[in-house]
Every structure is written in structure tokens, then in C-alpha cells.
Amino acid sequence: MGEFTDKVKGNVNEAIGKVKQQSGDAETREEGAAQEVKGEGQQVKGAVKGLFK
């Protein structure tokens, strides 16, 4: 995947994670927190790819 694709997927995962954290279900909130962290990681991955282009 390219730099742009990683950043977009990261933003999407982070946004979905934030929405899930607003849930009344504890399991869904935990899942949302994990998804947000995953999204942040994808954004970093994209940024690193951009540095090495």
C-alpha cells in the first residue's frame, strides 16, 4: 500500500473507533479503543513511507 492509502485507512479506523467508544456496551467501547490505536498506527506507517520516498 502507498503512503496515501495508509493514511486514509488510518483516518477511517480512527474515526470508527471514536464512534464505537461512545457505545453503551463495554465490549464495543474496548473494540473502539483498539481500532482507534490501529488507525493511529496506520497513519504513522503512511508518514514513514512518505519519508523514504
mmCIF file as gemmi writes it, N, C-alpha and C atoms, coordinates in Angstrom:
data_model
loop_
_atom_site.group_PDB
_atom_site.id
_atom_site.type_symbol
_atom_site.label_atom_id
_atom_site.label_alt_id
_atom_site.label_comp_id
_atom_site.label_asym_id
_atom_site.label_entity_id
_atom_site.label_seq_id
_atom_site.pdbx_PDB_ins_code
_atom_site.Cartn_x
_atom_site.Cartn_y
_atom_site.Cartn_z
_atom_site.occupancy
_atom_site.B_iso_or_equiv
_atom_site.pdbx_formal_charge
_atom_site.auth_seq_id
_atom_site.auth_asym_id
_atom_site.pdbx_PDB_model_num
ATOM 1 N N . MET Axp A 1 ? 0.835 -1.184 0 1 0 ? 1 A 1
ATOM 2 C CA . MET Axp A 1 ? 0 0 0 1 0 ? 1 A 1
ATOM 3 C C . MET Axp A 1 ? 0.875 1.24 0 1 0 ? 1 A 1
ATOM 4 N N . GLY Axp A 2 ? 0.314 2.286 -0.514 1 0 ? 2 A 1
ATOM 5 C CA . GLY Axp A 2 ? 1.049 3.529 -0.577 1 0 ? 2 A 1
ATOM 6 C C . GLY Axp A 2 ? 0.83 4.39 0.649 1 0 ? 2 A 1
ATOM 7 N N . GLU Axp A 3 ? 1.588 5.435 0.679 1 0 ? 3 A 1
ATOM 8 C CA . GLU Axp A 3 ? 1.525 6.384 1.793 1 0 ? 3 A 1
ATOM 9 C C . GLU Axp A 3 ? 0.107 6.938 1.971 1 0 ? 3 A 1
ATOM 10 N N . PHE Axp A 4 ? -0.482 7.397 0.893 1 0 ? 4 A 1
ATOM 11 C CA . PHE Axp A 4 ? -1.816 7.995 0.957 1 0 ? 4 A 1
ATOM 12 C C . PHE Axp A 4 ? -2.856 6.987 1.435 1 0 ? 4 A 1
ATOM 13 N N . THR Axp A 5 ? -2.784 5.769 0.902 1 0 ? 5 A 1
ATOM 14 C CA . THR Axp A 5 ? -3.745 4.722 1.267 1 0 ? 5 A 1
ATOM 15 C C . THR Axp A 5 ? -3.663 4.404 2.756 1 0 ? 5 A 1
ATOM 16 N N . ASP Axp A 6 ? -2.447 4.29 3.279 1 0 ? 6 A 1
ATOM 17 C CA . ASP Axp A 6 ? -2.278 4.01 4.705 1 0 ? 6 A 1
ATOM 18 C C . ASP Axp A 6 ? -2.866 5.127 5.562 1 0 ? 6 A 1
ATOM 19 N N . LYS Axp A 7 ? -2.622 6.358 5.149 1 0 ? 7 A 1
ATOM 20 C CA . LYS Axp A 7 ? -3.139 7.497 5.924 1 0 ? 7 A 1
ATOM 21 C C . LYS Axp A 7 ? -4.666 7.53 5.907 1 0 ? 7 A 1
ATOM 22 N N . VAL Axp A 8 ? -5.269 7.26 4.75 1 0 ? 8 A 1
ATOM 23 C CA . VAL Axp A 8 ? -6.732 7.266 4.643 1 0 ? 8 A 1
ATOM 24 C C . VAL Axp A 8 ? -7.33 6.151 5.498 1 0 ? 8 A 1
ATOM 25 N N . LYS Axp A 9 ? -6.78 4.936 5.376 1 0 ? 9 A 1
ATOM 26 C CA . LYS Axp A 9 ? -7.284 3.826 6.179 1 0 ? 9 A 1
ATOM 27 C C . LYS Axp A 9 ? -7.119 4.123 7.668 1 0 ? 9 A 1
ATOM 28 N N . GLY Axp A 10 ? -6.018 4.76 8.026 1 0 ? 10 A 1
ATOM 29 C CA . GLY Axp A 10 ? -5.798 5.136 9.416 1 0 ? 10 A 1
ATOM 30 C C . GLY Axp A 10 ? -6.843 6.11 9.917 1 0 ? 10 A 1
ATOM 31 N N . ASN Axp A 11 ? -7.153 7.106 9.099 1 0 ? 11 A 1
ATOM 32 C CA . ASN Axp A 11 ? -8.174 8.083 9.482 1 0 ? 11 A 1
ATOM 33 C C . ASN Axp A 11 ? -9.535 7.429 9.642 1 0 ? 11 A 1
ATOM 34 N N . VAL Axp A 12 ? -9.864 6.523 8.742 1 0 ? 12 A 1
ATOM 35 C CA . VAL Axp A 12 ? -11.159 5.833 8.807 1 0 ? 12 A 1
ATOM 36 C C . VAL Axp A 12 ? -11.242 4.974 10.071 1 0 ? 12 A 1
ATOM 37 N N . ASN Axp A 13 ? -10.208 4.181 10.331 1 0 ? 13 A 1
ATOM 38 C CA . ASN Axp A 13 ? -10.215 3.338 11.524 1 0 ? 13 A 1
ATOM 39 C C . ASN Axp A 13 ? -10.278 4.164 12.804 1 0 ? 13 A 1
ATOM 40 N N . GLU Axp A 14 ? -9.567 5.266 12.819 1 0 ? 14 A 1
ATOM 41 C CA . GLU Axp A 14 ? -9.584 6.13 13.996 1 0 ? 14 A 1
ATOM 42 C C . GLU Axp A 14 ? -10.983 6.72 14.217 1 0 ? 14 A 1
ATOM 43 N N . ALA Axp A 15 ? -11.631 7.162 13.159 1 0 ? 15 A 1
ATOM 44 C CA . ALA Axp A 15 ? -12.972 7.736 13.275 1 0 ? 15 A 1
ATOM 45 C C . ALA Axp A 15 ? -13.985 6.693 13.737 1 0 ? 15 A 1
ATOM 46 N N . ILE Axp A 16 ? -13.931 5.503 13.154 1 0 ? 16 A 1
ATOM 47 C CA . ILE Axp A 16 ? -14.854 4.439 13.551 1 0 ? 16 A 1
ATOM 48 C C . ILE Axp A 16 ? -14.616 4.062 15.009 1 0 ? 16 A 1
ATOM 49 N N . GLY Axp A 17 ? -13.351 4.002 15.394 1 0 ? 17 A 1
ATOM 50 C CA . GLY Axp A 17 ? -13.015 3.682 16.779 1 0 ? 17 A 1
ATOM 51 C C . GLY Axp A 17 ? -13.585 4.697 17.756 1 0 ? 17 A 1
ATOM 52 N N . LYS Axp A 18 ? -13.504 5.967 17.398 1 0 ? 18 A 1
ATOM 53 C CA . LYS Axp A 18 ? -14.043 7.019 18.276 1 0 ? 18 A 1
ATOM 54 C C . LYS Axp A 18 ? -15.555 6.888 18.421 1 0 ? 18 A 1
ATOM 55 N N . VAL Axp A 19 ? -16.237 6.55 17.334 1 0 ? 19 A 1
ATOM 56 C CA . VAL Axp A 19 ? -17.693 6.377 17.384 1 0 ? 19 A 1
ATOM 57 C C . VAL Axp A 19 ? -18.048 5.183 18.272 1 0 ? 19 A 1
ATOM 58 N N . LYS Axp A 20 ? -17.322 4.083 18.106 1 0 ? 20 A 1
ATOM 59 C CA . LYS Axp A 20 ? -17.592 2.891 18.907 1 0 ? 20 A 1
ATOM 60 C C . LYS Axp A 20 ? -17.377 3.148 20.397 1 0 ? 20 A 1
ATOM 61 N N . GLN Axp A 21 ? -16.472 4.042 20.731 1 0 ? 21 A 1
ATOM 62 C CA . GLN Axp A 21 ? -16.206 4.333 22.132 1 0 ? 21 A 1
ATOM 63 C C . GLN Axp A 21 ? -17.356 5.072 22.806 1 0 ? 21 A 1
ATOM 64 N N . GLN Axp A 22 ? -18.287 5.571 22.027 1 0 ? 22 A 1
ATOM 65 C CA . GLN Axp A 22 ? -19.457 6.259 22.573 1 0 ? 22 A 1
ATOM 66 C C . GLN Axp A 22 ? -20.593 5.292 22.895 1 0 ? 22 A 1
ATOM 67 N N . SER Axp A 23 ? -20.384 4.019 22.62 1 0 ? 23 A 1
ATOM 68 C CA . SER Axp A 23 ? -21.409 2.996 22.815 1 0 ? 23 A 1
ATOM 69 C C . SER Axp A 23 ? -21.688 2.76 24.299 1 0 ? 23 A 1
ATOM 70 N N . GLY Axp A 24 ? -22.853 2.239 24.581 1 0 ? 24 A 1
ATOM 71 C CA . GLY Axp A 24 ? -23.208 1.874 25.945 1 0 ? 24 A 1
ATOM 72 C C . GLY Axp A 24 ? -22.667 0.508 26.345 1 0 ? 24 A 1
ATOM 73 N N . ASP Axp A 25 ? -22.184 -0.256 25.372 1 0 ? 25 A 1
ATOM 74 C CA . ASP Axp A 25 ? -21.667 -1.596 25.607 1 0 ? 25 A 1
ATOM 75 C C . ASP Axp A 25 ? -20.16 -1.541 25.859 1 0 ? 25 A 1
ATOM 76 N N . ALA Axp A 26 ? -19.718 -2.103 26.976 1 0 ? 26 A 1
ATOM 77 C CA . ALA Axp A 26 ? -18.305 -2.048 27.357 1 0 ? 26 A 1
ATOM 78 C C . ALA Axp A 26 ? -17.415 -2.745 26.332 1 0 ? 26 A 1
ATOM 79 N N . GLU Axp A 27 ? -17.883 -3.866 25.801 1 0 ? 27 A 1
ATOM 80 C CA . GLU Axp A 27 ? -17.077 -4.6 24.819 1 0 ? 27 A 1
ATOM 81 C C . GLU Axp A 27 ? -16.876 -3.775 23.546 1 0 ? 27 A 1
ATOM 82 N N . THR Axp A 28 ? -17.915 -3.089 23.128 1 0 ? 28 A 1
ATOM 83 C CA . THR Axp A 28 ? -17.826 -2.256 21.934 1 0 ? 28 A 1
ATOM 84 C C . THR Axp A 28 ? -16.896 -1.068 22.181 1 0 ? 28 A 1
ATOM 85 N N . ARG Axp A 29 ? -16.922 -0.51 23.379 1 0 ? 29 A 1
ATOM 86 C CA . ARG Axp A 29 ? -16.01 0.596 23.712 1 0 ? 29 A 1
ATOM 87 C C . ARG Axp A 29 ? -14.557 0.136 23.66 1 0 ? 29 A 1
ATOM 88 N N . GLU Axp A 30 ? -14.284 -1.048 24.172 1 0 ? 30 A 1
ATOM 89 C CA . GLU Axp A 30 ? -12.92 -1.591 24.13 1 0 ? 30 A 1
ATOM 90 C C . GLU Axp A 30 ? -12.484 -1.831 22.688 1 0 ? 30 A 1
ATOM 91 N N . GLU Axp A 31 ? -13.387 -2.376 21.891 1 0 ? 31 A 1
ATOM 92 C CA . GLU Axp A 31 ? -13.102 -2.62 20.481 1 0 ? 31 A 1
ATOM 93 C C . GLU Axp A 31 ? -12.805 -1.291 19.769 1 0 ? 31 A 1
ATOM 94 N N . GLY Axp A 32 ? -13.546 -0.271 20.116 1 0 ? 32 A 1
ATOM 95 C CA . GLY Axp A 32 ? -13.347 1.054 19.52 1 0 ? 32 A 1
ATOM 96 C C . GLY Axp A 32 ? -11.998 1.646 19.892 1 0 ? 32 A 1
ATOM 97 N N . ALA Axp A 33 ? -11.588 1.459 21.137 1 0 ? 33 A 1
ATOM 98 C CA . ALA Axp A 33 ? -10.285 1.965 21.569 1 0 ? 33 A 1
ATOM 99 C C . ALA Axp A 33 ? -9.169 1.271 20.799 1 0 ? 33 A 1
ATOM 100 N N . ALA Axp A 34 ? -9.299 -0.034 20.622 1 0 ? 34 A 1
ATOM 101 C CA . ALA Axp A 34 ? -8.29 -0.789 19.875 1 0 ? 34 A 1
ATOM 102 C C . ALA Axp A 34 ? -8.261 -0.355 18.413 1 0 ? 34 A 1
ATOM 103 N N . GLN Axp A 35 ? -9.423 -0.117 17.846 1 0 ? 35 A 1
ATOM 104 C CA . GLN Axp A 35 ? -9.492 0.287 16.45 1 0 ? 35 A 1
ATOM 105 C C . GLN Axp A 35 ? -8.897 1.679 16.256 1 0 ? 35 A 1
ATOM 106 N N . GLU Axp A 36 ? -9.089 2.544 17.231 1 0 ? 36 A 1
ATOM 107 C CA . GLU Axp A 36 ? -8.515 3.887 17.145 1 0 ? 36 A 1
ATOM 108 C C . GLU Axp A 36 ? -6.986 3.811 17.168 1 0 ? 36 A 1
ATOM 109 N N . VAL Axp A 37 ? -6.444 2.968 18.033 1 0 ? 37 A 1
ATOM 110 C CA . VAL Axp A 37 ? -4.99 2.792 18.105 1 0 ? 37 A 1
ATOM 111 C C . VAL Axp A 37 ? -4.464 2.213 16.791 1 0 ? 37 A 1
ATOM 112 N N . LYS Axp A 38 ? -5.193 1.266 16.229 1 0 ? 38 A 1
ATOM 113 C CA . LYS Axp A 38 ? -4.809 0.686 14.944 1 0 ? 38 A 1
ATOM 114 C C . LYS Axp A 38 ? -4.746 1.777 13.878 1 0 ? 38 A 1
ATOM 115 N N . GLY Axp A 39 ? -5.729 2.648 13.875 1 0 ? 39 A 1
ATOM 116 C CA . GLY Axp A 39 ? -5.761 3.747 12.908 1 0 ? 39 A 1
ATOM 117 C C . GLY Axp A 39 ? -4.591 4.696 13.068 1 0 ? 39 A 1
ATOM 118 N N . GLU Axp A 40 ? -4.239 4.979 14.304 1 0 ? 40 A 1
ATOM 119 C CA . GLU Axp A 40 ? -3.089 5.848 14.553 1 0 ? 40 A 1
ATOM 120 C C . GLU Axp A 40 ? -1.813 5.198 14.027 1 0 ? 40 A 1
ATOM 121 N N . GLY Axp A 41 ? -1.709 3.892 14.219 1 0 ? 41 A 1
ATOM 122 C CA . GLY Axp A 41 ? -0.542 3.161 13.716 1 0 ? 41 A 1
ATOM 123 C C . GLY Axp A 41 ? -0.46 3.192 12.199 1 0 ? 41 A 1
ATOM 124 N N . GLN Axp A 42 ? -1.602 3.056 11.543 1 0 ? 42 A 1
ATOM 125 C CA . GLN Axp A 42 ? -1.626 3.105 10.084 1 0 ? 42 A 1
ATOM 126 C C . GLN Axp A 42 ? -1.195 4.483 9.579 1 0 ? 42 A 1
ATOM 127 N N . GLN Axp A 43 ? -1.589 5.528 10.273 1 0 ? 43 A 1
ATOM 128 C CA . GLN Axp A 43 ? -1.199 6.87 9.87 1 0 ? 43 A 1
ATOM 129 C C . GLN Axp A 43 ? 0.309 7.055 10.004 1 0 ? 43 A 1
ATOM 130 N N . VAL Axp A 44 ? 0.88 6.532 11.079 1 0 ? 44 A 1
ATOM 131 C CA . VAL Axp A 44 ? 2.334 6.615 11.275 1 0 ? 44 A 1
ATOM 132 C C . VAL Axp A 44 ? 3.051 5.838 10.171 1 0 ? 44 A 1
ATOM 133 N N . LYS Axp A 45 ? 2.523 4.663 9.851 1 0 ? 45 A 1
ATOM 134 C CA . LYS Axp A 45 ? 3.11 3.853 8.788 1 0 ? 45 A 1
ATOM 135 C C . LYS Axp A 45 ? 3.125 4.636 7.474 1 0 ? 45 A 1
ATOM 136 N N . GLY Axp A 46 ? 2.039 5.311 7.171 1 0 ? 46 A 1
ATOM 137 C CA . GLY Axp A 46 ? 1.979 6.12 5.959 1 0 ? 46 A 1
ATOM 138 C C . GLY Axp A 46 ? 2.959 7.272 5.981 1 0 ? 46 A 1
ATOM 139 N N . ALA Axp A 47 ? 3.111 7.899 7.135 1 0 ? 47 A 1
ATOM 140 C CA . ALA Axp A 47 ? 4.049 9.008 7.261 1 0 ? 47 A 1
ATOM 141 C C . ALA Axp A 47 ? 5.491 8.54 7.07 1 0 ? 47 A 1
ATOM 142 N N . VAL Axp A 48 ? 5.802 7.373 7.612 1 0 ? 48 A 1
ATOM 143 C CA . VAL Axp A 48 ? 7.155 6.821 7.459 1 0 ? 48 A 1
ATOM 144 C C . VAL Axp A 48 ? 7.426 6.487 6.001 1 0 ? 48 A 1
ATOM 145 N N . LYS Axp A 49 ? 6.438 5.925 5.319 1 0 ? 49 A 1
ATOM 146 C CA . LYS Axp A 49 ? 6.608 5.639 3.896 1 0 ? 49 A 1
ATOM 147 C C . LYS Axp A 49 ? 6.893 6.922 3.123 1 0 ? 49 A 1
ATOM 148 N N . GLY Axp A 50 ? 6.233 8.007 3.52 1 0 ? 50 A 1
ATOM 149 C CA . GLY Axp A 50 ? 6.432 9.277 2.86 1 0 ? 50 A 1
ATOM 150 C C . GLY Axp A 50 ? 7.843 9.822 3.045 1 0 ? 50 A 1
ATOM 151 N N . LEU Axp A 51 ? 8.425 9.522 4.194 1 0 ? 51 A 1
ATOM 152 C CA . LEU Axp A 51 ? 9.789 9.995 4.456 1 0 ? 51 A 1
ATOM 153 C C . LEU Axp A 51 ? 10.819 9.291 3.585 1 0 ? 51 A 1
ATOM 154 N N . PHE Axp A 52 ? 10.549 8.043 3.234 1 0 ? 52 A 1
ATOM 155 C CA . PHE Axp A 52 ? 11.517 7.253 2.492 1 0 ? 52 A 1
ATOM 156 C C . PHE Axp A 52 ? 11.267 7.228 0.988 1 0 ? 52 A 1
ATOM 157 N N . LYS Axp A 53 ? 10.352 8.052 0.514 1 0 ? 53 A 1
ATOM 158 C CA . LYS Axp A 53 ? 10.087 8.121 -0.927 1 0 ? 53 A 1
ATOM 159 C C . LYS Axp A 53 ? 11.138 8.933 -1.609 1 0 ? 53 A 1
